[in-house]
Amino acid sequence: MKRFATSEFLASVGKLSELPPEGPPELAFAGRSNVGKSSALNALTNRRRLAFSSKTPGRTQTINFFELAGGARLVDLPGYGYARVPQAVRQQWDKLVGGYLQTRTSLIGVVLIMDARHPFSPHDRYLIEWLKPAAEQIGARLLVLLAKCDKLSRQARAATLSSARRALAESTARGEVRLFSSLTREGVPEAREVLEKWLEQANPRGPTRRNADAGGGHKKPPVKGM
């Protein structure tokens, strides 16, 4: 079944207590504010306005859920790294996003969107490091998409891809890196194919209860200064 053939908005939540019941496999999308995360979601689902980007970067403070064919879900996490956001708002984001990533047993993969012109920022690296133990617990995979690659020359794209793959390997995180452009659709079919495969391989049964002591207890929120 082609999961991405059908997509629709499911829920928008601002508190962990409001999260939809677990069950269907979920793919979470993360990235810096204004990096093109909403555009990537729209491109992958072949929808113009499935996900909306805020006119003011850093304002979106909710986790948005979208349902795909067969019940699978895409999860749009709040953007991080926007300096002008008040500290209180950043702390709320940390609690919301950290709580979701740490406890969501339906999560099977994370798609991290980076700007191809400035990949692996300190915030990106911090999130990757935080995700590693969580990924080991729940088996979530990582796909890094180097967005806006159309703004680079062919030579620069090749060099950036090679450098980004080395950076991911050096982080020891398990995942893969691909070039991506919502504008030209470069890398869109390939990324969709990867995610379709993840969903097909996901356990169709409901989530299992995670050992509360796994991973050494509570962790810090994923991204400082979101």
C-alpha positions in Angstrom: 0.0 0.0 0.0 1.3 3.5 -0.9 0.9 5.2 2.5 1.6 8.7 1.2 -1.2 8.5 -1.4 -3.7 9.8 1.2 -3.0 12.3 4.0 -5.1 14.4 6.2 -4.8 16.5 9.4 -5.5 14.6 12.6 -4.7 16.7 15.6 -2.6 19.6 17.0 -1.5 19.3 20.6 0.3 21.7 23.0 0.5 19.3 26.0 1.7 15.8 26.4 -1.6 14.9 28.0 -3.3 15.7 24.7 -1.3 13.3 22.5 -3.5 11.0 20.4 -3.7 7.4 21.6 -0.7 5.3 20.5 -1.0 2.5 18.0 -0.2 3.3 14.4 3.5 3.8 13.5 4.6 7.4 13.6 7.3 9.3 11.6 8.5 12.5 13.3 9.8 15.5 11.4 12.3 17.8 13.2 14.4 20.8 12.1 15.4 24.3 12.8 12.7 27.0 12.5 12.3 28.2 8.9 14.4 25.3 7.5 11.6 24.1 5.2 10.1 21.3 7.3 6.5 22.2 6.3 7.5 22.3 2.6 9.1 18.9 2.9 6.0 17.4 4.4 3.9 18.9 1.7 6.3 17.6 -1.0 6.3 14.1 0.4 2.5 13.9 0.6 2.1 15.7 -2.7 -0.1 18.2 -1.0 0.2 22.0 -1.3 -1.0 23.0 2.1 -1.1 19.9 4.3 1.4 21.5 6.7 1.6 25.2 7.2 4.7 27.3 8.0 4.3 30.2 10.4 4.9 33.7 9.0 7.0 34.4 12.1 9.7 31.7 12.5 9.6 30.1 15.9 6.0 30.8 16.7 4.6 27.3 16.1 4.4 25.7 19.5 2.4 22.6 18.9 3.0 19.0 17.7 0.9 18.4 14.6 -0.3 14.9 13.6 -1.3 13.9 10.1 -2.8 10.5 9.2 -1.7 8.5 6.1 -3.4 5.7 4.4 -3.5 2.6 6.5 -3.5 4.6 9.7 0.2 5.5 9.8 1.0 9.0 11.0 3.4 11.9 10.2 4.3 14.0 13.2 5.4 17.6 12.7 7.5 18.7 15.7 8.0 22.4 16.6 11.0 24.0 15.0 14.0 24.8 17.1 17.0 27.2 17.2 15.2 30.5 16.7 16.9 32.9 19.1 14.1 35.5 19.3 11.7 33.1 21.0 11.2 33.9 24.7 12.9 31.6 27.2 9.6 30.5 28.7 8.4 29.4 25.2 11.6 27.5 24.6 11.3 25.7 27.9 7.8 24.6 27.0 9.0 23.3 23.6 11.8 21.4 25.3 9.3 19.7 27.6 6.8 19.0 24.9 9.2 17.7 22.2 11.4 15.9 24.8 8.5 14.2 26.3 7.2 13.0 23.0 10.6 11.7 21.7 11.4 10.0 25.0 8.1 8.2 25.7 6.3 7.7 22.4 6.5 4.0 21.7 4.7 4.3 18.3 7.7 6.4 17.0 9.6 4.3 14.4 11.7 7.0 12.7 12.8 10.6 12.8 13.3 12.7 9.7 15.7 15.6 10.5 15.6 18.5 8.0 18.8 20.5 7.6 19.6 23.4 5.3 22.0 22.0 2.7 23.9 25.3 2.8 24.5 25.0 6.6 24.1 21.4 7.7 24.9 19.9 11.1 24.5 23.1 13.1 25.1 22.8 16.9 21.4 22.4 17.5 21.2 19.6 14.9 24.2 17.8 16.5 22.7 18.2 19.9 19.4 16.6 18.8 21.2 13.7 17.1 23.2 13.0 20.2 20.0 13.1 22.3 18.2 10.8 19.9 20.8 8.0 19.9 19.8 6.4 23.3 16.2 6.9 22.6 16.5 5.3 19.2 18.2 2.3 20.8 15.2 1.9 23.1 12.4 2.1 20.6 14.2 1.1 17.4 13.6 4.4 15.7 15.6 5.2 12.6 17.1 8.5 11.4 16.9 10.1 8.0 18.7 13.4 7.4 17.3 15.4 4.5 19.6 18.2 3.2 16.8 20.6 2.1 17.1 23.5 -0.3 19.9 21.7 -2.2 18.6 23.4 -5.4 20.4 26.5 -4.1 23.8 24.7 -4.5 25.7 23.9 -7.6 26.1 20.3 -8.7 29.6 20.2 -7.4 28.7 21.8 -4.1 25.8 19.4 -3.7 28.2 16.4 -4.1 30.7 17.9 -1.6 27.9 18.8 0.9 26.4 15.3 0.8 29.8 13.6 1.3 30.7 16.0 4.2 27.3 15.4 5.8 27.6 11.7 5.6 31.0 11.8 7.3 29.5 14.0 10.0 26.7 11.6 10.7 29.1 8.7 10.8 31.3 10.5 13.2 28.3 11.0 15.5 27.9 7.2 15.6 24.2 7.7 15.0 22.6 5.1 12.8 21.0 6.7 9.8 21.3 8.0 6.3 21.7 11.4 4.5 20.0 12.4 1.3 19.8 15.6 -0.8 16.3 17.1 -0.9 14.5 20.0 -2.6 10.8 20.7 -2.2 11.0 23.2 -5.1 12.6 20.9 -7.7 11.4 17.7 -6.2 15.0 16.4 -6.1 15.2 13.5 -3.7 11.5 13.5 -2.9 10.6 10.1 -4.5 13.7 8.5 -2.9 12.9 9.9 0.5 9.3 8.8 0.2 10.4 5.3 -0.8 12.7 5.0 2.3 9.8 6.1 4.6 7.4 3.7 2.9 9.8 0.9 3.6 10.1 1.9 7.3 6.3 1.8 7.6 6.0 -1.5 5.9 8.6 -3.0 8.2 7.0 -1.5 11.4 5.3 -3.8 13.8 1.6 -3.6 13.0 0.7 -4.4 16.6 0.1 -1.7 19.2 3.0 -0.3 21.2 4.5 -2.3 23.9 5.2 -0.9 27.4 8.8 0.4 27.6 10.9 -0.5 30.6 10.9 2.6 32.8 14.5 2.0 33.7 15.8 1.6 30.2 18.4 4.1 29.2 19.3 5.2 32.7 16.2 7.0 33.8 15.1 10.5 32.8 16.8 12.4 30.1 17.3 16.1 29.5 15.1 17.7 26.8 16.4 17.2 23.3 17.4 20.7 22.2 18.6 23.6 24.4 17.4 27.0 23.3 14.7 25.8 20.9 
